[in-house]
Amino acid sequence: MAVARTWAVSLLGLEGALVEVETDVSSGLPRFIIIGLADRAISEAEGRVRQAVVNSDCALPPHRITVNLSPAGLPKNGTAFDLAIALSCLAATGHVESSSIARVVHAGELGLDGRLRPTPGILPIVRAARRAGRDVVMVPSANAAEASLVPGIRVVTVDSLRAAAIWHGAELDVGDPVLEPVVGPTAAPAEHLELADVLGQDDAVEALVTAAAGGHHLFLLGPPGSGKTMLAERLPGILPPLSTDAALDVSSVRSLGGERVGDVLDRVPPFEGPHHTATAAAVVGGGSGVIRPGAVARASHGVLFLDEAPEFARVVLDCLRQPLETGWITIHRANAVARFPARVQLVLAANPCPCGQYGAPESACQCAPSAIRRYFSRISGPLLDRIDLQVTVRRVSSAAARLASERPASTSAHARSRVLDARGRAEKRLRGTPWSLNAHVPGAYLRSSPIALPSTALRPLDRGLERGALTMRGYDRVLRVAWTLADLRGSAGPDLDDVSRALFLRKGIAA
C-alpha cells in the first residue's frame, strides 16, 4: 500500500506552521503508531480514529499503521489533528483518493460516532493555512462561521468523517441523518456604556479622551466610589472600530480560548479586567500542556484594566513590562516558544492607601505611613515609568453632581469623534513611518526628526530631567502626550502649554 499524505496545522500561540501528515500501512503485527513529537491528545487519537472509521462504515486493516507528523522537531498538540490522521489512514487503505486529500488542509476533532466536534483555534488555523499558500481547508461545520472570516482561501465544512470521506471520493451511503454538532460557548457581546453617565469628572474624562486619542496607558488614583472603574469601562466605547487585521487577531485569540466566533467580525475593542487574585499565567498566558492566551492577549487591540492594582502580586505586574514595550507576549517552554499579540492600552486603578480614605474630605485615614509605602511598593518604578498619564480622581460632591447634570455632558459619540479626528492627524503626520499612534513613536524620532520641538517648548521637560523628577523614558512619554494634546486641539504641533499640560498629566508637576 502506498504512503498517503495530507496537511494539518500546528499552533504555537497565534502563529501556525504547516504539518505534513503521512500514513503508511505495512505488513506486521496490528499496531497504530503516531510519531513526530506529538502530545498526549494526539497520541490518544488512535482510539478516536479507529472507532470513528468503523462508525463511518469503513474499516482499517489488521496491519501495522504508522502516522508521521512532519517536521518531526516541531511540537504538536491538540485534537485538531484527528481529521487529517483519519483521512490519511483512509487514503492509505484505498477508501478515499490520495490525490484529493493531498491538496487540502484538514482540522477537526473526531467523536467516537464519527461526527466532527467544534474545535478550538480553527480561525488561527485557517489563517495559518492561507499564509502558507494553501488553497483549500476542511473544518467542522460547527466552526464554519469563524473559518469564513478569512479571505483568500476556500473553506469546506463537514459535520462527520463520513461526509469528509465522501467529499474525497469515498463510495459510502449518504442517506444517514446529519449529526447535530456540539455548540461551544459564544463570546458575550460588548455592553455599550455611555460616557455621559460620568458626572462631575471633567478633568478625568478629558484625560480618558487623551489616552484614547494617543493610545496612552493610564493610571487612575482616587478613593473608593470616585468613578475609576466607571471611567475605565467607558474607554473601549470611545476608541475607533478595529481594523480587519486587528479584529481577526481578537477573534483568533477568542477561538483559541474555546469561544465560539460568529460569521461577522466584532470590531469593538475588547475589554479585560482580571481579578487582583489572578496568577501570572492567568494574566500573561501559559499552561502545562497547550499554551493558552491570558488576559493580556485577550485584551490586545483593546483595554486591559487592573482594578486595585496594588493588590496584584508584584510578579504579575512586572510581567507586563515587556509586553507594554514590544506589543507582544512571549511564553517560553523547554521545546517551544509561543507568541501572542499584546498591543493593549493598560489602565491601572488604585486607592490612595489601603483603607482608601487618604486625602478624602471629611474622612479619616487609618493607615500608617509604612502601610501606605508597602501598599504602593508592589507597583514598581519601571512599570510606573511606562504609564503616560497619571490622574487623580476625586469624589464628586452633591453640589458638583447637580451642577454637572444641568449642563450638556460629553457623550461617547462626541468623544469618539474627537478621538478619530486626532488619530487622523497623527496618521497623516506619521505617514511613511512604521507608526500610526503617538504612544508608539520612539523618543529618538520625536527629539531629532524634522518635527522636533523648539527648546523654548521643551524647557519644562529639561527642568524635570535636571531635578530627577523625570527619566529619559518619561521625558519621551511626555513628548508623546504633548503631541496628542496638540492633535486634539487641531494644532500643527505642541506649544509650551501642551508640554506643560502633558507633564502635569504624567507626574502632577506644575511647569
N, C-alpha and C positions, 0 to 999 in steps of 0.2 A: 504494500500500500504506500502511496506517495505521501510526502510531508505536506500538510495543509497549513496555510499561513493567513492570518488576518491581523487587525490592528486594534489596539486599545490605547488609553492614555493614563499615565501615572502622574498624579498631582502631588506637588510639594508646595504648600501654600496655595496661591492662586496661579502659579506657573505650572504648566503641564508639559510632559515630554511624551513623545510618541513611543509606544512599546509594540514590538512585533510579537504576536502570539503564534507560535508554531507547534503543531502536534504531529507526532509520529506514532503509528500503530505497528508494532512488530511482534514477531513470534516470541513466546516466553511465558513465564508464569503470569496469570492475570494480576495486573498491578496498575495503579494510576499514580503517576509521579508528576509533581509540579516543581520545576526548578527555575532559578533566576532571581534570587533574593526577594522572595515573596513573604509577606507577613502571614500571621495565623489565619486571618479572614480569607486570604486567597488559598492557603493550604487546605482549608476546610471546604473549598469549592467542589472537591471530588464528590462529596455526598450530595450536594445540591444539584450538581450537573448530572450525575448518574440517574437520580430519581426524576429530575425534570425531563431528561431524554426519554426515559421509559414512559412517563405520563404524557409525552407528546407523540406516542405511537412509533417511536424509533427504538433502537437498541444498540448498545456498544458491545463489540465482540469480546469474548473472554481472552483477551490478549494483553500484552504489555503496552500501556498508553503513556507516552511521555510528552508533557507540555512544557515548552521552554519559553520564558519571558525574556526578551532581549531588548536592550542591552542588559546583560546579566548583572553588571555592577550597579545598576540604578535601583534604589529601594522602591518597592511597590507595595501598596496597601489598599485595603478596602474591598468591598464586594462588587464594585463596578466592572471587574474583570470577568464575572460569571458568564455573561452572554458571549463574549469573544472566545472564551475557553470552550463553551458548549458548541458553538458553531464550527470552531476549528476541529473539534473531535468529530462532528457530523460530516465535515468535508473530508477528513482523513479516512472515514469509513464509507464514503461514497453516497451519503444521504443528500448532501447539497453540493452545489457546484463550487469547486475550489477557486475558480477564476472570479466568481461573484463575490465571495467573502474577502478576497484579497484586495479589493478596491474600496472597502467600507471600513470605517472605524466604528467599533461596537462598544456600548457601555450600558450596563444594567445588571441589577441583582435578580437572581432567579429564586422563585419559590419552589417547593418540592413538587407542586402540581403543574409546574411549567410556566406559570404566569410571571410576568416581569413586574417587580415591585418598584415603586418610586425610589430613586437613588440619589443620595446627597452628592452635590458637586457636579451635576450634569451641565450646568451653564458654563463653569470654567473648563470642563472637559471639551465641550463643543468649541469654545473659543480657542483652546489649545490646538484642536484638530484643524481649525481654519488657519491658524498661524503656521502650522506645519505644512500647509499646502494641500490638505486633503479635500476632496470634493463632496463626499457623502458620509453621513454619520447616522447610525441607527441607535435609538434610545427608547426607553419605556414610554408608553402613551401617557402615563401619569406625569411625565416630565416634558410633554410636548410644548407647553406654553413657554417655559423658560428657554428651551432649546431654540424655539423660533425667534428669539430676540437677537440671535447672532446672524448678521447679514453675510452673504457671500458663500454660504455652504448649504447643501441640500440636506434636510433633516427628514429621516424616515422614522415613523413611530409605529411600534408594535406593542401588543399587550401580552404576548406569550412567546415562548420559544417555538411553538408550532407555527405561529404567524411569521416569525423571523425565518424559519427554515423554508416555509412556502415561498417567501419573497426571494430567497436564494435558490429556488428551483426544486425544492423537495416535493415529491408526489405524495402528498398527505391529504386526508379528508379535511375539508374546510367547513363542514356542517356543524361542528360543535358550537355551543353558545359562547359568546365572548365573555371572558372573565372580567369582572369589575376590578379595576386596580385599587390598591390601598392608597388613600389620600393622606399626604403628610400635612403637618401644621402650616397654616398660612400666616405670612408676616402681617402683623397688626397694622392697619392704616394709620398714617400720621394724623395726630389730632391738631386741628387748627386753633392756635392760641393768638389772641388779639393783643397787640402792643398797647392799644389804647386803654386796656384794663389796668395798666400800671399808672397809679395816680401819685403826684407829688414827688416824683423822682426824675426831674428833668435832666439833671446832670448825668445820672446813671444811664438814662435812656440814650442820651447823646453819646456816651461812651460805648454803649452797645452798638449803636449805628456806626461809630468809628471802627469798632472791631470788625463788624460785618463788611464794611467798605474796603478795608485793607487786609482782611484775613488775619488779624492780630489775635494773640492769646490774651485772656482777660482774667484778672483776679478781683473778686468782689469781697470786700471785707465789711462786715456790719453785724449788728446784734440780731438775735432771732426775731423773725417777724418783720424785718425791714424790706423784704421783697427780693432777696438774692436769687432764690430758686425761681421765682416768678419771672425775673428778668432773663435768666439763663434759658428757661424753657421756650422763650419767645425769640431767641436768636435764630433758629432754623427758619422761622416764618418770615424773616426779613432778608435772608440770603437768596441769591439768584437761583433759579432752577438748575439742576445738574446738567452738564453736557452729556452726550450719548456715551462717551467712554467712561466718564465718572459714574453714570447710572449703571452701566454694565459692571463696573467694579463693585459697586454697592450690592447689586443683585447677585453677583458671583459669590461674595462673602456670605450672603444670606443662604444661598443654595448650598454652599459648603457646610454651613451650620445646620442643615437639615430643614430649613424653612421652605415652604412651597412658594415659588415665584410665579407671578401671573404673566400673561402674554403682553402686557403693556409696561414699559419701563417706568419705574417710580422715580420721578425727577425731584422729589422733595428731599433736601439734605437730611441725612439720618441724625438722630439724637440718641446718645447713650449716656446713662447715668448710673454707673455701678455703685453698689453699697460700699460704705467705708470698710466693711469687713472682707472685701474681695481680696483674693490672693493675687500674687504676681501673674500666675498662669491664667487666672480669670480675666485680668486686665490686658496683658500683652499677648496672651495665647500660649498654647503648649499642649501637653498631653503625653501620656506614657507610650501610646501607640501612634495613632494618626494625629498629626499636629493640627489642632483646631484653632480658628481665629478667636482672639479675645475681644474685649470691649473696644480697644484702640482700633483694630481692623474694622470692626462693625461700624465705628463712627467715622471712618475715612470719608473725606469729602463732606463732612458734616461737623457736628459738635460733640465733644467729649466733656461731660460735666461731672466734676468731682466735688460733690457737696460734702461739707465738713472735712475739707482736705487735710487738716492736721490730724484727723482721726485715722487716716490711712497709714499703713505701715510704711516706714521710710523707704524700705527696699522697693515697695510698689511705686512710690512717687519717683524714685531715682531711675526706675526702668523707663520712664517717659522721656528722659533727657535726649537719648539718641534718636528716637522716632520724631521728636519735635524738630530736630535739626535736619534730618535726612528725608523725612516723609515716608520712611519705610520701617517696618518692624521685622527684624531678622532673628529667627529662632534656630539655634544650633543643636544638632543631635550628633551622636557618635558617627553615624553614616549618612547624614543628610542635613541640608540647610534649607529652611523654608522661609519665604519672604511674603509678607502681606503689605498692602498699601496702608499708610498711616498718616495721610495728609489731613490732619484734624485741626480744628480750632479748639484749643483747650480753654475751658472756663473753670477756674477754681473758686470755691466759695468757703469762707471761714468766718467764725465768730471772732470777736476781738480778744477773747480769753475763754478758758474752759467753761465758765458759767454763762458767758455771753453778755454780761452786763457792763463790761468795762467801757467807760466813756458814754454810756447811755444816760440821758437826762432822767432825773428822779429815780435812778436805780443804783443800788449799792453793789459793787463788785466784791465778791468774797474770795477772790483768788490772790495768792501771794505772788510777788514778782517772779520768784523762781518757778512757780507753776506756769505762769504765762510764757516764760522763756522756754520751758520744756514743751509746752503746747505747740509753739511755732518752730521748734528745732527740727521737727520731722520734715518740714519743707526746706530743703537745702538751698543754700545760696545759689549754686549753679542752676537749679530749676527756676528759682525766682528770677534769675537774670535772663531767662528765656521768655518771661511774661512781659509783653509790650505795655499793657495797660493795667494799672493797679488802682482800683477805685473804691472809695469809702462810701458805703450805702447807709444812710441814717434812717431811723424810724420816722414815719410821717405822722405829724400831729393831726388832730381832728380839724383844726382850722386850715392847715395846708391842704388836706384832702378835700375839704369843702370848696376851697378856692380853686383847686385843680379841676374839680368836677364841673365848675361853672364856665370853664373856657375850653375851646377845642383841644383835644389831645392828639398826639401824633399816632396815626394808625399804622398798622403793619404795611398796608399797601403804599402809604406815603413814604414810610421809611425804606421800603424795598425799592421804590423808585429812586430815592436819593442814592442808595447803595449801588444800583445799576448804573446811574449816571457817573458816580465816582469811579467805579471799576472800568467803565468805558474809557474815561480819561486816562486812567493808568495803563490800560491795554494799548491805547493809541501811543502813549509816550514810550512804552516798553516794546513796541513793535520791532521785530528784528532781533530781540534778545530771547533767552530761554524762559523768561519770567513774564507773568501777567498780573501778579498781585504784589502790592508794595511790601507785604510781610516776607516775601520770598527773595527780594532783591538783595544781593550781597552788599555789605557796607562799603567794600572797596569800590564798587561801581558808583555808589552814591557820593563818595568822597572825591573820586578822581575823574569821573566822566564829565562830559560837557554839561551835565545837569547839576554839577557840584554847586552848593550854596556859597554865597559870599561870606567872608569872615565876620562881617557885622551880624549876620543872622545866626552864626554858629557860636557867638560869644557866650550865651548861657550854657551850652554844652561844654565848651572849653573850661569854664569855671567849675562846672560839676566834675569834670575829669580831673582837674588840678586838686580839688578838695577831697578826692577819693569817693565822692558820692556816686560816681558812675564808673563802670568798667568800659573797656573799648567795645565789648559786645553790647552793653547798654547804650553806649553812645550811638552805635549804628541803629539800634532798635528805635531810639527816639527820633532819628532822622526818618525812618520809615513811617512812623506815626505822623510826623510833621507833613510828609508828602500826602498821606491820606487825608489829613485835615484840609490841606490845600485843594485836593481833588473834590472834597465835599463842598468847598466854597466855590468851586469852579474857577480857581485861580491857576495861572500857568506854573506857579511854583510856590513853595513855602516862604513866608516872611518871618520876621522876628517874633511876631505874635503867635504864629503857628508853632515855631520851635519852642517857645516858652510854654505854650499850652500842652504840647506833647511831653515836655519834661515834667510838667505838673501831673499829667495823667499817668506817667510812669512811676515817678518817685515821690510825688507830693512836694516837689521842690519849687519854690517860687523863684522865678528868674529875677 
